[in-house]
Amino acid sequence: MNRSPGVALAGAIVVGLLLATTSPVLARGPIDQHLEPASSSTAARYAPHAFWPGDWISGAALAQTFTVGRTGRLDGIAILIAGESYAETLIVEIRRGEPGGPALAHLEVPAASIPGKGGWVAVDIIPPPSVRADEVLAIVLPELAPTTPGSVARQPTIRWTSTVGGAADEYAEGAGWNGERFHALGSSSDPPVRWMEHASDLMFRTFVTPVPDTATVEEPDARPAGPWEVAALVGVLAALLTLARRRPGRA
């Protein structure tokens, strides 16, 4: 027996309404801040597991600070990197103020998404945090557990494209940073990372969906359909099914 076209149409409409009700719409906003590569670009080395026993130094964290240009939601960031034997998830953090500031977002990039020969890697921030114009934030590649001597060849390494040190400041609203831990001789303690601003800026992009500066920046609503919404959808389905039965069918 053939199904009435009205029944099929009713089912399709209700499924579409349910999907629209329960699924949040996520879209990356326009670029807010960015620094693009020039012909004289170089790269900063990120070897998060490295340590140098003779110098009592561990870590090779990197960061780039930037100043938010518009009030809104920080939907995502992108960094220009190349992976060298990097076969683990890349951790990226967004922090308030300087690189040692409080965390705003924790992001993870699968190893398969890291280009071996270099390229832009964009990461969505879900849910996107609220940001304000003129606020200073930092994109941070943090130091990880020191497990590999710095002299070992082909250790897990990321190269983040940067400006040439000593050249004109190409991004005046922020700066590049290095982070290391300095261990006291004979100490087994785990000291905090010491961040140092350096002369080079690192290539990055930020994406912000703007909202009026006087409005409250609210987080996107990703809640499922409530009982009244479900009841309304069921009513729509019942009405469409009634209409379908009134139409002459074919055997």
C-alpha positions in Angstrom: 0.0 0.0 0.0 1.4 3.4 -1.0 1.8 6.1 1.7 -0.1 9.3 1.2 2.1 12.2 0.1 0.6 14.3 2.9 1.9 11.9 5.6 5.5 12.0 4.1 5.3 15.8 4.0 4.1 16.0 7.6 6.9 13.8 8.8 9.5 15.8 7.0 8.2 19.1 8.4 8.2 17.8 12.0 11.7 16.4 11.7 13.0 19.7 10.3 11.3 21.6 13.1 12.8 19.4 15.8 16.3 19.7 14.3 16.0 23.5 14.2 14.8 23.5 17.8 17.4 21.2 19.4 20.5 22.1 17.3 22.4 25.4 17.9 23.5 27.4 14.9 27.3 28.0 15.1 29.0 30.4 12.7 32.5 31.9 12.9 32.4 35.7 12.9 34.6 38.0 10.8 38.3 38.5 11.4 38.9 41.0 14.2 42.7 41.0 14.7 45.4 39.4 12.6 49.0 39.4 11.5 49.8 38.0 8.1 53.2 36.6 6.9 55.6 38.8 4.9 58.4 37.9 2.6 60.9 38.2 5.4 59.0 35.9 7.8 60.8 33.3 10.0 59.5 30.8 12.7 59.6 30.4 16.4 60.2 26.8 17.7 57.8 25.2 20.1 59.2 22.1 21.7 56.9 21.7 24.8 58.5 18.5 26.1 62.1 19.6 25.9 64.5 20.1 28.8 68.2 21.0 29.1 69.7 19.3 32.2 73.0 21.2 32.0 71.2 24.6 32.1 68.4 23.5 34.4 65.8 24.8 32.0 62.7 23.1 30.7 59.9 24.0 28.4 59.6 26.0 25.3 56.2 27.6 25.5 55.1 30.3 23.0 52.4 33.0 23.1 51.1 36.0 21.2 49.1 38.7 22.8 46.5 40.8 21.0 44.0 43.6 21.7 40.4 42.9 21.0 39.0 45.3 18.3 35.3 44.9 18.8 32.9 43.8 21.6 31.3 40.5 20.9 31.9 36.7 21.0 35.3 35.3 20.3 34.3 32.5 17.9 37.7 31.1 17.0 41.4 31.7 16.4 43.9 30.6 13.7 47.6 30.3 13.9 50.2 29.7 11.1 52.2 26.6 12.1 54.1 23.7 10.7 54.4 20.3 12.5 57.7 18.4 12.7 57.2 14.9 14.0 54.4 16.2 16.1 52.1 13.2 16.6 50.0 14.3 19.6 47.1 16.6 20.2 48.2 20.3 20.2 47.0 22.2 23.2 46.0 25.9 22.6 44.8 28.2 25.4 43.3 31.6 25.4 44.2 33.7 28.5 43.3 37.1 29.7 46.0 39.7 29.8 49.6 38.4 29.5 50.4 34.7 28.8 50.5 33.9 32.5 47.0 35.3 33.1 43.8 33.4 33.9 42.5 30.9 31.3 39.5 31.9 29.1 39.4 28.9 26.9 41.1 25.5 26.4 41.3 24.2 22.8 42.7 21.0 21.3 43.9 20.4 17.7 44.1 16.8 16.6 47.5 15.7 15.3 46.0 14.9 11.9 44.9 18.6 11.5 48.5 19.9 11.9 50.1 20.6 8.5 53.6 19.1 8.2 54.8 21.7 5.8 52.9 24.7 7.2 49.5 26.3 7.0 46.8 28.1 8.8 45.1 26.0 11.5 41.8 27.4 12.6 40.1 26.4 15.9 36.5 27.1 16.8 35.8 28.1 20.4 32.6 26.4 21.7 30.9 28.1 23.5 32.4 31.4 22.4 33.5 33.6 25.4 32.4 37.2 25.7 35.1 39.8 24.9 35.2 43.6 25.0 36.9 46.1 22.8 40.5 47.1 24.0 40.7 43.9 26.1 44.1 42.2 26.0 44.1 38.4 25.4 46.8 35.9 24.7 47.0 32.8 22.4 49.2 30.4 24.3 51.0 27.1 23.3 51.8 26.0 26.9 54.7 24.1 28.3 54.0 20.4 28.8 55.7 17.7 30.9 59.5 17.7 30.3 60.2 14.3 28.9 62.7 14.8 26.0 66.3 16.2 26.2 66.6 19.3 24.1 69.5 17.8 22.2 67.4 14.9 20.8 66.8 15.2 17.1 63.2 15.1 15.7 61.5 15.6 19.0 57.9 16.7 18.9 58.2 20.3 17.5 55.9 22.9 16.2 57.2 26.0 14.2 55.0 29.0 14.6 55.6 31.5 11.7 56.8 34.9 13.1 58.2 38.2 12.1 62.0 38.7 11.9 63.4 39.8 15.3 64.6 43.4 15.3 62.4 44.4 12.4 59.8 47.1 12.7 56.9 46.2 15.0 54.3 44.8 12.6 51.6 44.3 15.3 51.7 47.2 17.8 48.7 46.0 19.8 50.4 42.9 21.1 53.7 41.0 21.3 55.2 37.5 21.0 56.4 35.7 24.1 58.6 32.8 25.2 58.0 30.8 28.3 60.4 28.6 30.2 60.9 27.1 33.7 64.2 27.8 35.5 65.0 25.1 38.0 67.3 25.7 41.0 70.3 23.4 41.1 69.5 20.2 42.9 65.8 21.1 43.3 63.0 18.8 42.5 60.3 21.5 42.6 58.1 22.5 39.7 58.5 26.2 39.4 56.0 28.4 37.4 56.7 29.3 33.8 58.6 32.5 33.4 57.3 34.5 30.4 59.5 36.9 28.5 58.4 39.3 25.8 60.6 39.1 22.6 61.1 41.2 19.5 59.1 39.0 17.1 55.3 38.7 16.6 53.6 35.4 15.8 51.2 35.0 12.9 47.6 34.8 14.0 43.9 35.6 13.3 41.0 36.1 15.6 37.3 35.8 14.8 34.7 37.9 16.7 31.0 38.1 16.1 30.2 41.7 17.0 27.4 42.9 19.4 26.5 46.4 20.5 28.9 47.6 23.1 26.0 48.6 25.4 24.3 45.2 25.2 24.9 42.2 27.4 26.9 39.5 25.5 24.9 36.4 26.1 26.1 32.8 25.4 24.3 31.0 22.5 21.2 29.0 23.5 21.9 25.3 22.9 19.1 23.9 25.1 16.8 21.1 23.8 13.1 21.6 23.0 11.0 22.1 26.1 7.7 20.3 26.8 5.5 23.1 25.4 7.5 23.2 22.2 7.3 19.4 21.8 3.5 19.6 22.4 3.2 22.3 19.7 5.1 20.2 17.2 2.9 17.1 18.0 -0.1 19.3 17.3 1.3 20.3 13.9 1.9 16.7 13.1 -1.7 15.7 14.1 -3.2 18.5 12.0 -1.2 17.5 8.9 -2.1 13.8 9.3 -5.8 14.8 9.5 -5.4 16.8 6.3 -3.6 13.9 4.6 -6.5 11.4 5.5 -9.1 13.7 3.9 -7.3 13.6 0.6 -8.2 10.7 -1.8 -5.6 8.1 -1.7 -4.4 5.5 -4.3 -4.4 1.8 -3.6 
